[in-house]
Amino acid sequence: MSTMTLEPAAPTAADLASGKGHTDENFPVASVLIAPQHRPVVMAFYGFARAADDVADNPHAPPEQKLALLEAMRATLVGESDSDAKALALRNIQSRLGLSPQHGLDLLEAFRRDVTKLRYADWGELMDYCRYSAAPVGRFVLDVHGESQATWPANDALCTALQVVNHLQDCAKDYRDLDRVYLPETELAAAGIGVEALAAPKASPALRQVIADLAGLTGVLLDQARPLAGQVRDGRLALEIAVIQRMAESLNAGLRRRDPLSERVHHSKPEVLGLALTTALAFPIKRLLSRSRPL
């Protein structure tokens, strides 16, 4: 009597899930400030992005498997396949609302780079990466709210700043776990150090200066982003943006004086609550002033 041997199921992006969720992120994702009708849409995009990020950041899967899973997500997002659940859920929502898949496709380009590119030559190269890894997230949220594309420059500055803050916070972990370094090689070389400096339990003075200098450049992005909360029409979204801006400024200031190799440069829950409350109290006056000025 013959027996049938079943082939093992092909791996999916879900098999590489990290278990990380929206409450684990540095900055709010579809918080209660967002209008209820928009939250499921934003969460569908987050679920797609989280799944792709988990694929790219998995420390055990080989690069060819990661790229194949990211390609399955792309094919599903554009309707060539139905193989990826997160991409299919996002595609269905985008189709219903008439939203373009471009922001999700841009994110996938960033995650493909995360698989194949481990070093960044200079600040400009890092900014090009953030064009795909960060800006599309905010652009999607703005599109969901029907906001003008005139808000995109300030959005891109804010999202890029959030991305670089995250890179600086996790610079040692990224190097240790993935051999991935976002700190530009030109900055490290100018300080007379290499990526090996990230392996130390405590940052050297030279590395501390590199991190502070990059936080300084990030501060310029945050200055460019500051008008965004006043540019968007939706008041609830504007308040969320203002809170995120304030949190980013606080974290970035911390990175200019603290060592992310030996310290956890993150906000505690009470700190997040305090920043949110102080921002919310000042927000009505700032919004009134900003709304009196054109984009």
C-alpha positions in Angstrom: 0.0 0.0 0.0 1.6 3.3 -1.1 1.7 6.3 1.1 1.7 9.9 -0.1 4.5 12.2 1.1 3.3 15.7 1.7 5.6 18.5 0.8 6.1 21.0 3.6 4.2 24.2 3.1 6.2 27.1 1.6 7.2 29.6 4.3 5.2 32.9 4.5 5.9 36.3 6.0 3.8 35.2 9.0 6.4 32.5 9.8 9.0 35.2 10.4 6.8 37.4 12.6 8.6 38.9 15.5 5.5 39.3 17.7 6.1 43.0 17.9 2.9 45.1 17.7 1.9 48.8 17.4 2.2 49.3 21.2 5.9 48.4 21.0 6.8 51.3 18.6 8.7 54.4 19.7 5.9 56.7 18.4 2.1 56.4 18.4 0.5 54.3 15.7 -3.3 54.9 15.1 -3.7 56.2 18.6 -7.1 57.3 20.1 -6.4 60.7 18.6 -7.0 59.4 15.2 -10.7 59.4 14.1 -12.2 55.9 14.6 -13.1 55.5 10.9 -9.5 55.9 9.9 -7.9 53.7 12.6 -8.6 50.3 10.8 -7.1 51.6 7.6 -4.0 52.9 9.3 -3.7 49.6 11.2 -3.9 47.6 8.0 -1.0 49.6 6.6 0.9 49.2 9.9 0.3 45.4 9.8 1.7 45.2 6.3 4.7 47.3 7.2 5.3 45.3 10.4 5.2 42.0 8.5 7.7 43.3 5.9 10.0 44.7 8.5 10.0 41.4 10.4 11.0 39.6 7.2 13.8 42.0 6.5 15.1 42.0 10.1 14.9 38.3 10.8 18.4 37.3 11.9 18.1 33.6 10.8 16.3 33.6 7.4 18.7 33.6 4.4 18.6 36.7 2.1 17.1 34.8 -0.8 14.1 33.7 1.4 13.6 37.2 2.6 13.6 38.6 -0.9 11.1 35.9 -2.1 8.7 36.7 0.8 9.0 40.5 0.1 8.3 39.8 -3.6 5.2 37.8 -2.6 4.0 40.8 -0.6 4.6 43.0 -3.7 2.7 40.7 -6.0 -0.2 40.5 -3.6 -0.4 44.2 -3.1 -0.7 44.9 -6.8 -3.1 42.1 -7.5 -0.8 39.6 -9.2 -1.3 37.1 -6.3 -3.3 36.5 -3.2 -0.5 34.7 -1.3 0.3 37.2 1.5 -2.4 37.8 4.1 -1.3 41.2 5.3 -0.7 42.6 1.7 -4.1 41.2 0.7 -5.9 42.9 3.6 -4.2 46.2 2.7 -5.0 45.8 -1.0 -8.7 45.2 -0.3 -8.9 48.3 1.9 -7.0 50.4 -0.6 -9.3 49.2 -3.4 -12.4 50.1 -1.4 -11.2 53.5 -0.6 -9.5 54.3 -3.9 -6.0 54.6 -2.4 -2.9 54.0 -4.4 -0.6 51.0 -3.6 2.5 53.2 -4.2 3.2 53.9 -0.5 3.3 50.2 0.3 5.5 49.5 -2.8 7.9 52.2 -1.7 8.2 50.6 1.7 9.0 47.3 0.1 11.9 48.9 -1.7 13.3 50.0 1.6 12.9 46.5 3.1 14.6 45.0 0.1 17.5 47.3 0.7 17.6 46.2 4.3 18.2 42.7 3.1 20.9 43.6 0.6 22.6 46.7 1.9 24.4 46.8 5.2 26.3 50.1 5.0 25.5 53.7 4.1 28.3 55.8 2.5 27.1 59.3 3.6 24.1 61.3 4.8 22.7 61.7 1.3 22.6 58.0 0.8 20.8 57.5 4.2 18.3 60.2 3.2 17.5 58.4 0.0 16.8 55.2 2.0 14.5 57.2 4.3 12.6 58.4 1.2 11.4 54.8 0.9 11.5 53.6 4.5 9.9 56.5 6.3 8.2 59.1 4.2 5.6 56.7 2.7 4.2 56.0 6.2 3.2 59.6 6.8 2.1 60.1 3.2 -0.3 57.1 3.5 -1.8 58.5 6.7 -2.2 61.9 5.1 -3.9 60.4 2.0 -6.3 58.4 4.3 -7.3 61.8 5.8 -7.7 63.4 2.4 -4.9 65.9 3.1 -3.1 68.0 0.4 0.1 66.8 -1.1 1.4 70.2 -0.2 1.9 68.7 3.3 4.4 66.1 2.0 7.6 68.1 2.4 7.0 68.7 6.1 5.8 65.1 6.5 8.9 63.7 4.8 11.1 65.7 7.1 9.3 64.5 10.2 9.1 60.8 9.2 12.8 60.9 8.2 13.7 62.4 11.5 11.8 59.6 13.3 13.6 57.0 11.3 17.1 58.5 12.1 16.2 58.8 15.8 15.4 55.1 15.7 18.6 54.3 13.9 20.6 56.1 16.5 18.7 54.5 19.4 19.3 51.0 18.0 22.7 51.5 16.4 24.5 48.9 18.5 21.6 46.4 18.3 21.4 46.7 14.5 25.2 46.1 14.3 25.2 43.2 16.8 22.2 41.3 15.5 22.2 42.1 11.8 25.6 43.6 10.9 23.6 46.5 9.6 24.9 50.1 10.1 22.9 53.2 9.2 25.5 55.6 10.6 27.2 57.1 7.5 30.7 55.8 6.8 31.9 59.3 6.1 30.9 60.4 9.6 32.6 57.5 11.2 35.8 57.9 9.1 36.0 61.6 9.9 35.9 60.7 13.6 38.7 58.1 13.0 36.6 55.1 13.9 35.0 52.2 12.1 31.8 50.2 12.6 33.6 48.1 15.1 33.1 50.9 17.6 29.5 49.9 17.8 30.5 46.6 19.4 31.8 48.2 22.6 29.6 48.1 25.8 30.0 51.9 26.0 30.5 54.4 23.2 33.9 56.0 22.8 34.1 59.8 22.9 34.6 59.7 19.1 31.4 57.6 18.6 29.5 59.8 21.0 30.4 62.8 18.9 29.3 61.1 15.7 25.9 60.3 17.3 25.6 63.9 18.6 26.4 65.3 15.1 23.8 63.1 13.4 21.3 64.1 16.1 22.2 67.7 15.1 21.3 67.0 11.5 18.1 65.3 12.6 17.3 68.5 14.5 17.4 70.4 11.2 14.8 67.9 9.8 12.6 68.4 12.9 12.8 72.2 12.3 11.6 71.6 8.8 8.8 69.4 10.1 7.4 71.7 12.7 4.8 73.4 10.4 3.2 70.1 9.6 0.7 70.0 12.5 -0.6 73.4 11.4 -0.8 72.4 7.7 -3.2 69.5 8.0 -6.9 70.2 8.1 -8.0 67.3 10.4 -7.7 68.5 14.0 -7.3 65.1 15.5 -4.5 64.1 13.1 -2.9 67.5 13.7 -2.8 66.9 17.5 -1.3 63.4 17.0 1.4 65.0 14.7 2.1 67.6 17.3 2.6 65.0 20.0 4.9 62.9 17.8 6.9 66.0 16.9 7.4 66.8 20.6 8.4 63.2 21.4 10.9 63.2 18.6 12.4 66.5 19.7 12.8 65.1 23.2 14.4 61.9 22.1 16.7 63.6 19.7 17.9 66.0 22.4 18.6 63.0 24.6 20.7 61.4 21.9 22.9 64.6 21.8 23.9 64.1 25.4 23.4 60.4 26.2 25.0 57.1 25.1 22.7 54.6 23.3 25.3 51.9 23.7 25.2 51.9 27.4 21.8 53.6 28.1 18.3 53.0 26.9 17.5 56.3 25.2 13.7 55.8 25.1 10.7 57.4 26.8 9.0 55.7 29.7 5.2 55.5 29.6 4.9 58.4 32.2 7.2 60.5 30.1 5.1 59.8 27.0 2.0 60.8 28.9 3.6 64.0 30.2 4.8 65.0 26.8 1.3 64.3 25.3 -0.5 66.3 28.0 1.8 69.3 27.8 1.5 69.3 24.0 -2.2 69.0 24.1 -2.6 71.9 26.5 -0.6 74.2 24.2 -2.0 72.8 21.0 -5.2 75.0 20.5 -3.3 78.3 20.6 -0.5 77.0 18.3 -3.0 75.6 15.8 -5.0 78.9 15.8 -1.8 80.8 15.0 -0.6 78.3 12.4 -4.0 78.1 10.6 -3.9 81.9 10.1 -0.9 81.4 7.8 -1.1 79.8 4.3 0.8 76.6 3.4 
